[in-house]
Amino acid sequence: MTRMLDSAFVKTASIFFALIALPGGGAHAVPQPGPLARFPVEKLLSIGSYLRNTELALIETKPSGSLKQLTAMTLAQAPPEKVRDIVIHAERYSEFVRNMEESRVTPNKDGTFDHYYKVSYTVQTIYGRHRYVMLPQVSSSPAAPVDMYDCDDNGTRHFRWEFLPFFGGTVVVLYGYDEVPSDGFVGKVLRAVPTLEYGLALIPQMTLLLAMKSHAEQLYPTKVTVPVGTKVGSIGFLLERGMLALFRSQQGKLVDTTMMAETRAAPERVLSVIGQPTDWSHFIPSITQSDDRGQKNGVAAFEMEQSVPLMSWDTTFGLRRDKNSVDMFGLEGDLRGGRMRWDTQTKNGKTELVLRTQWAFDRSSVVMRQLYKLEPLFEYGVNVGMGLVLLRSVKVKAEQ
């Protein structure tokens, strides 16, 4: 049994780390960085207060459903120029970026530099290279943005750092694009749960973002003080471009994830789809079983099996519904104690759909526990992938 678990873990870990593997340099590099679409600085700063206890990621997709862009944001309690200084000294990354064993820099004649690194996860070693470009300073920030892209043959990976001053701290924005392979067994995983592409692409981006934030706050701590009466802007401008994921953590451990999307379907139609979970297995790719279990503990109950290749979770959930929401909580099984809370509201003629999740996929899975030990941010990626498949599938079904 132990040997089977070890084999499954090695195979699964190799698959997941292959998804974020960063290839080495080519002899005749012709990079093709993916295009990145920015947001107005004033709009990003207007939602700075949202980030005081939360990290945010916007997932934008192409019409085909594949990833178009990720925009990750956090609030660092450190000055903008100090956060930038940490980002542009990539030769020091191995001192504070988790699992990065080697980090060296080679300057180029045009003022750019190439960063070569080695990341080791025990079961997989990843070698990579990025080119850093110091962009011109903009008037809205004392710290100039930084471009970072894959300079290998046909490299499409592309990131852009921005450091926006916010009442003594820094709203750190990391725009990013990365292609996730879709062949072989990896393709089988993504066909089972397509939104895992978004979660897995998010892991390296969040790794960099949170490492820079943490290190800046250790070296150059400041206190963010938002004046009383400061108006907080709407996050609607983000939802116009994609789906949102917000992460709340305590002492480095993910507490809950909130996912949001806009839909043209009426709230009552959306709640009707959500409130019939016994139909979910017919239109949500990750759910292979969803059966009525009558009444348990005084509430309606249903059994649901969530599955990806090599892993599955079987849970009996209780369900409560009111006018604008549906609450689901794990009564028995693998995700016992977990929760899914669905809320809807109408804004500007559109329905805003919100899914809050608290679940521990690692509690009943040895494989997942070991993955989280190797890289804790896999929990962010897995929760996003497994949550967004629910959110997106319900949205599509309701709109049909």
Secondary structure, DSSP 8 states (H G I E B T S, - for coil): -HHHHHHHHHHHHHHHHHHT------SS------------HHHHHHTGGGGGS-EEEEEEE-TTSSEEEEEEEEEESS-HHHHHHHHH-GGGGGGTSTTEEEEEEEE-TTS-EEEEEEEE-SS-EEEEEEEEEE----TT-SS--EEEE--STT---EEEEEEEEETTEEEEEEEEE-----SHHHHHHHHHSTTHHHHHHHHHHHHHHHHHHHHHHHHS-------TT-----THHHHTTSEEEEEEEETTEEEEEEEEEEESS-HHHHHHHHT-GGGGGGT-TTEEEEEEEEEETTEEEEEEEEEETTEEEEEEEEEEE-SSEEEEEEEEETTTT-EEEEEEEEETTEEEEEEEEE--TTTT-HHHHHHHHH-TTHHHHHHHHHHHHHHHHHHHHHH-
